[in-house]
């Protein structure tokens, strides 16, 4: 069997080693554009689990590699003049050049032919000439480009600028340095090795402010030696190929085509902040070799399918973590209002792979200290020796204090025909107050008869309703903050109960109101465009409902401006086509919801908070965006909104919703830290670990929570 | 969690007697549902026709398509067939439905492949309308129509579950993978403001016996899913070949919230039924 390998980096060489070792009769040639002694690159990092795989695959190189290792397990974070260390993250690293030397020697020993300074322009002849072609040419793989029809690669550039440096200055552990100067915020990723690796990263804006574009290598080095003089001491920074780049994110639909296979960066990249590029390439090589063991060397297509099957999941996991990590470093400016302790916790949990509980396993002392700090911070009190975790720390909004950070927020139900709340609806609310949550909200309560979602949507628009809620509050257990959510269903109203699906219009509904006469789905009734009288009437209905909610004894009011209901459909350009002062620009679309908010805020007691449920996005190209949510949230906060409950989508039925476990948490985090308004996250979380992590890393101040045994959404 | 059994309707040599024997014994035995696969360009028995035969031969067991490709079919015809199956089984029919990824099936059926996602969304909406309406009968026995499970492991699929389905049905794979997808379906459901929780169904493939049986099962899966390339390897990798693996698999699904797990034989004949029945009766 004849194998051609394009690319003489760690992935290509290691694949050659493993194949040559297992199949001594195979004829393997490696083609590399650069000379053999090219030492481009600085240190590379491995985690513990990779090391054991390397040992199984080839003991000899494993031994040489581990002999060259620097090992460490803490991560140091320097930020805001403070320094925080968290242990338990086992890493090992060595110089890239050293790794290549080891693999090159092993290749020679095993009879692999290596052709250095051999540039391959057209891989097709190398594919025809061999039984197997391995494309291991890294980021700019010519093999990937040649067969792009088959691999369907997608390459997107990250937003941040970065450059790699080395230094003799010893860094004993993985070190993150965040340093602000007049030009902006600089991030440094530094880690140990024969020489330390020192990567500097910043936003495009900071890069321009610093004038790096106009600086030559010496000026650039001097700039950073000066900026980080306190860390570098007398040591200099060195560069090899001085350049500032954006990180290219490579994804491919498939990694193999006929007898051609991609591995390493050629197939997939992961941002350097998760330190996994070389690790993935070498694990790819291991899987490729195993694939031939599994399928036999006759079945190349089967082997390549097996290889891809084996690698797809782990690579996806790393790429997911790398994406969130990259985004963290692209947006670190957003977190500079956080206290150093919280900033560090957020950094450590950024990729989603490490949670509060995982940190506790890695370094219990670190999380104990964090708990103590957080308790002092949350209670505005001295730090004490004994502290409960973040989920169980109180939060105060105005005169109202939540005992913990979990919120129970039931969805809409339909009982009865008239909008009068019924015993089952009351009982659910009372039952939820037994669950020891910090906040219990009602399901959305209609402020007018026509504002009902279903026939049996409970209302708060008559005095009888108010009396009923008054009794409900009286029956509720003391402890949780009890909130009423007010809404008007707008064009989503007059639908059948949701047992059999969403937005199914009643055959004999009622008149619907909306900012513009656009039906929700084809079969839905076309709503009436609201005129000034309608707007005044609905505004008053919200005010009356707020007064009733206050009399009933609710501690908190939430206005629903999301999910395509009436107030939400004013905010979105997809559903608001008005030509008057309530449509058009973002501010104009906010005008009516803001009038409603102001009118409600005025009658609602000063000591009690008003919160708003707001979409972070419509998930439609021309819809309400995260930027709109920032601006809208800001205005609402200026008008006295105390907290934003962040949801997304449903403005139109054709949204492109996402259901990743953390997507709504990310939006909550974005809003909270971008505009510094408290938020409640609403992603589907079921464990205390989720809540501790979210609250700890400042993704949210409250978390909607779905305890596994309490079905919050059913009556 | 309930355990169902898949019929060998895509396996070679399956005839009327074998289908009826599977169905009758499953109805008497430890299984709570019967599942069928759907392929057009393949030597397989039509899923709904097969279930119609089973409907007449059984009394209690649930009959499920698991899964059929919706947009291959005319919606009105499908609504009528599903309602008919619901009547003939006296309310025991579950329609598991998804996009289907086999282009050749679409070509053979004369259905457009590229627009199938959009048409599928519309189809789900219309199915419910047909079942609730009074134009295309019969009136289903189950209130509002047969139980409707939507398959697919993507965000648009989870959204369809939340908007139109009674639940989600997974395509197979290890319990961890099922759990992740089931969580997404449940999250979509909850975020949409649906009451309760979605029904969650899963699939497993088994070949119980000696090494030759395991090998035959694996070859069947690689062939049946050959159009998916690496994915076929993934499925074949998950083939359960020992009672131990079956028990771990079933428990794993149960832990991750599965309501109904349908176990499909990958080798023909009645022995596979018997072997699984023994494991389920004695170990679960």
Interface residues (C-beta under 8 A of the other chain):
Chain A: X254 X256 X302 X305 X306 X307 X308 X309 X312 X411 X412 X413 X497 X498 X499 X500 X501 X502 X503 X504 X521 X523 X563 X647 X649 X650 X653 X655 X656 X657 X658 X659 X660 X661 X664 X682 X683 X684 X706 X711 X713 X714 X715
Chain B: X125 X128 X129 X144 X155 X156 X158 X159 X162 X163 X164 X165 X166 X183 X184 X185 X186 X187 X188 X190 X191 X192 X193 X194 X195 X196 X197 X229 X230 X231 X232 X233 X234 X237
